[in-house]
Amino acid sequence: MEKVQVFILHWASSEHLWPNFFTLEAVHSIRSLTPPSSYELIVVDNHSEPTALEALKSKLPSDVRVVENDRSSQSVASGRNKVWSLVDSNYFVLLHPDVKVTRGWLSNFVAELKMAEQRYRKPCVITPTYVPYPLLDEEAFKRFSGPGHFVVNHELNVSCKPPGFWTDDGHQLMIFAASKWFRDIVGEWDERYTGANYDDCDMGITAILKGCKNLISHTTFIHHLQSMSKGFGALWDSVTNSKVFIKKWGKEMWNEMETGQLWIRLHREHP
C-alpha cells in the first residue's frame, strides 16, 4: 500500500488544554493500529496559544510532524486550507482530534476510495461510519478536568453516554478520505465561515456541484466523540455561519439542508 498522509487538525488554548488530551489519544490510536510504513502523520495546529502548543509538542512522539497554520484566519476553514497546501500524496485523510481509529481503518479507507474513483470515474471523498468514542463515563473526563481543562457539562452539549452507531447522513465533509485529484477539483475552503460550523456543509455541496462524489464508507469505522468544540468562541459560530451559508446558497437550500432533503436531491441530480 502506498504511503498516505494522515492529518489531524488541532487547536488548544492555555485556558482550554483538553484538546491536547484528545489529540494525543488520537495519535496513540493511529500509531497502535496502523502499519507504520503505510502513512505519514501530520498534526496541523490551527493557531493554538504558544503554551498549549508547546505542551502538546512535548508529549508527541518525535516522528509526528507538526505544522503551524501560517494563514491569517483562525477559522477551521483556514486550518483545512493549510492541510490542502500540504497534500502531496495521491491519497490523504483529514481527522478531528477527538477520534480513535479501528483496526484496518486506513487500508479499508484507501481501498474503498480507489474503487469508488474507478467506478464513478470522478474524484471521490469518503466519510467513515462513526461509532461511540470509548471514553464512556464522566469520571474518565474528570481525570483531567479543572482550571484550564475541559469540564463535562450539559451547556456544552457534550454527553458521556455512547450515542450509538450513526453516519454523516448530510455528506458534509468533517472527517474523510480523499485523493489529491479531489483536492485539485474542489478548490479551497471558504474562509468567510468563522469558527467551525457549516463550512463542512458548504464544501460538501461544492464538491457535488463540481462533479465529485460524496460517499459514506461501509468498511471504515472511526470512534468520534462529537460536539467537542461547542461554546469555545473562535471554534464555534453557528449564527454567523448560518448567515454566510444563506447569503451564499439561498434560504431555500438552507431549509432543504435542515431537513436532509438537500443531499438526496443533489445526489439524484448529480449521479
C-alpha positions in Angstrom: 0.0 0.0 0.0 1.4 3.4 -1.0 2.0 5.9 1.8 -1.0 8.0 2.8 -0.9 11.4 4.5 -3.0 11.5 7.7 -3.7 14.9 9.0 -5.1 15.9 12.4 -6.4 19.5 12.6 -5.7 20.7 16.2 -6.4 23.7 18.4 -6.0 24.4 22.1 -5.5 27.3 24.4 -3.9 27.8 27.8 -7.4 28.1 29.2 -8.7 25.1 27.4 -6.0 22.4 27.2 -8.4 19.5 26.9 -7.9 19.2 23.1 -4.3 18.2 23.7 -5.5 15.2 25.6 -7.7 14.1 22.7 -5.1 14.7 20.0 -2.6 12.6 22.0 -5.2 9.9 22.3 -5.8 10.1 18.5 -2.1 9.8 17.8 -1.7 6.8 20.1 -4.6 5.1 18.4 -3.3 5.7 14.9 0.2 4.5 15.8 -1.1 1.4 17.6 -3.4 0.2 14.9 -1.8 1.4 11.6 1.2 -0.2 9.9 4.0 2.4 10.2 5.1 2.1 6.6 1.6 3.0 5.3 1.2 6.6 6.4 2.8 9.9 7.4 1.1 11.5 10.4 0.9 15.3 10.4 -0.7 17.5 13.1 -1.7 20.8 11.7 -2.0 23.3 14.5 -4.7 26.0 13.9 -3.4 29.0 15.9 -3.2 27.4 19.3 -1.8 29.6 22.0 2.0 29.0 22.3 2.0 27.5 25.8 -0.7 25.0 24.7 1.1 24.1 21.6 4.4 23.6 23.4 2.7 21.3 25.9 1.4 19.2 23.1 4.7 19.0 21.3 6.5 17.9 24.5 4.3 14.8 24.6 4.0 13.9 20.9 6.3 11.1 19.5 9.3 12.5 17.7 8.2 11.1 14.3 4.9 13.0 14.3 5.3 16.1 12.1 3.7 19.3 13.5 2.9 22.2 11.1 1.5 25.5 12.2 -1.1 27.3 10.2 0.5 30.5 8.9 -2.6 31.8 7.3 -4.1 34.9 8.9 -7.5 33.4 9.6 -8.1 31.3 12.7 -11.2 29.6 11.3 -11.4 25.9 10.9 -11.7 26.5 7.1 -8.4 28.3 7.3 -6.9 25.2 9.0 -8.3 22.9 6.4 -6.8 25.1 3.7 -3.5 24.7 5.3 -4.0 21.0 5.1 -4.8 21.4 1.4 -1.5 23.1 0.9 0.4 20.2 2.4 -1.2 17.4 0.4 1.5 15.9 -1.9 0.5 12.2 -1.8 -2.2 10.6 -4.0 -4.4 9.9 -1.1 -4.9 11.6 2.3 -7.2 11.6 5.4 -8.3 14.5 7.5 -9.2 13.7 11.1 -10.6 15.6 14.1 -8.6 15.5 17.4 -11.4 13.6 19.2 -11.2 10.4 17.3 -9.8 6.9 17.8 -9.3 4.6 14.8 -10.1 0.9 14.5 -8.0 -2.0 13.2 -7.6 -1.9 9.4 -9.1 1.5 9.1 -6.6 3.1 6.7 -6.2 0.2 4.3 -10.1 -0.1 4.1 -10.5 3.6 3.6 -8.0 3.8 0.8 -9.2 0.6 -0.9 -12.8 1.9 -0.9 -11.7 5.3 -2.2 -9.7 3.8 -5.1 -12.6 1.5 -6.1 -15.1 4.4 -5.9 -13.0 6.6 -8.2 -12.6 3.7 -10.7 -16.3 3.1 -10.6 -17.6 6.6 -10.9 -14.6 7.9 -13.0 -14.6 11.2 -11.0 -13.0 12.5 -7.8 -14.5 11.0 -4.7 -14.5 11.7 -0.9 -15.5 9.2 1.7 -16.7 9.8 5.2 -16.4 6.9 7.7 -19.2 5.4 9.7 -18.8 6.8 13.2 -19.1 4.6 16.3 -19.1 5.7 20.0 -15.9 7.1 21.4 -14.6 4.6 24.1 -14.4 7.1 27.0 -17.7 6.3 28.4 -18.2 7.8 31.8 -17.9 11.2 33.4 -15.3 10.0 35.9 -12.9 9.4 32.9 -13.3 13.0 31.9 -12.8 14.3 35.4 -9.3 12.8 35.4 -8.2 15.9 33.5 -10.9 18.4 34.4 -10.2 21.6 36.4 -8.8 25.0 35.7 -7.5 25.3 32.2 -9.0 21.9 31.2 -12.2 20.6 29.8 -15.1 20.0 32.2 -18.1 18.0 31.2 -21.4 19.9 31.4 -24.7 20.0 29.7 -24.3 23.6 28.5 -21.6 22.5 26.1 -23.9 19.8 24.7 -21.4 17.0 25.4 -22.7 13.7 26.7 -20.6 11.0 28.3 -23.1 8.4 27.2 -22.3 6.4 24.0 -24.5 7.7 21.2 -24.8 4.5 19.2 -23.9 4.0 15.6 -24.5 6.9 13.2 -23.4 8.1 9.8 -22.9 11.6 8.5 -26.1 11.5 6.5 -25.6 15.1 5.3 -22.5 14.3 3.4 -20.8 17.3 4.8 -17.0 17.0 5.0 -15.9 16.7 8.6 -13.7 13.6 8.8 -12.9 12.0 5.4 -10.5 10.3 3.0 -9.9 11.9 -0.4 -7.5 12.0 -3.3 -5.2 14.8 -4.4 -7.4 14.8 -7.6 -10.4 15.7 -5.4 -8.4 18.5 -3.6 -7.4 20.0 -7.0 -11.0 19.9 -8.3 -12.9 21.4 -5.3 -10.5 24.3 -4.6 -10.1 26.0 -1.2 -12.5 26.0 1.7 -14.5 29.2 2.1 -12.9 31.2 4.9 -15.8 33.6 5.2 -17.1 31.0 7.6 -15.7 31.9 11.0 -15.1 29.3 13.7 -16.4 25.9 13.0 -19.8 25.2 11.5 -21.4 24.9 8.1 -18.1 25.3 6.2 -18.2 21.5 6.1 -21.7 21.6 4.6 -20.5 24.2 2.1 -17.7 22.1 0.9 -19.9 19.0 0.7 -22.2 21.0 -1.7 -19.3 22.5 -3.6 -17.8 19.0 -4.2 -21.0 17.6 -5.6 -21.7 20.6 -7.8 -18.1 20.4 -9.2 -18.6 16.9 -10.3 -17.2 14.9 -7.3 -18.9 12.1 -5.5 -19.5 12.2 -1.7 -19.8 8.8 -0.2 -20.2 7.1 3.2 -17.9 4.2 4.0 -19.3 0.8 4.8 -15.9 -0.7 5.7 -14.2 2.0 7.8 -15.3 2.7 11.3 -13.9 5.5 13.4 -14.7 6.4 17.0 -15.7 10.1 17.2 -16.7 11.9 20.4 -18.5 14.8 18.5 -19.6 18.2 19.7 -16.3 18.9 21.5 -15.9 22.5 20.3 -19.2 24.0 21.1 -19.0 27.1 23.3 -15.4 28.0 22.6 -15.7 31.3 20.7 -13.2 31.0 17.9 -14.0 27.4 17.3 -17.8 27.6 17.2 -20.0 30.2 15.5 -23.4 28.9 14.4 -25.3 32.1 14.0 -22.7 34.0 11.9 -22.0 30.9 9.7 -25.7 30.2 9.1 -26.0 33.8 7.7 -22.9 33.2 5.5 -24.4 30.0 4.2 -27.8 31.6 3.4 -26.2 34.5 1.7 -24.1 32.2 -0.5 -26.6 29.4 -1.3 -30.0 30.9 -0.5 -32.7 30.3 2.1 -34.4 27.6 0.1 -31.2 25.5 0.0 -30.8 26.2 3.8 -34.2 24.9 4.5 -33.5 21.8 2.4 -30.3 21.1 4.3 -32.1 21.4 7.6 -34.5 18.7 6.6 -31.9 16.5 5.0 -33.6 16.7 1.6 -30.8 18.7 0.0 -28.4 15.9 -0.1 -30.9 13.5 -1.6 -31.7 16.0 -4.3 -28.1 16.8 -5.1 -27.1 13.2 -5.4 -30.1 12.5 -7.6 -29.3 15.4 -9.9 -25.5 14.6 -10.0 -25.2 10.8 -10.2 
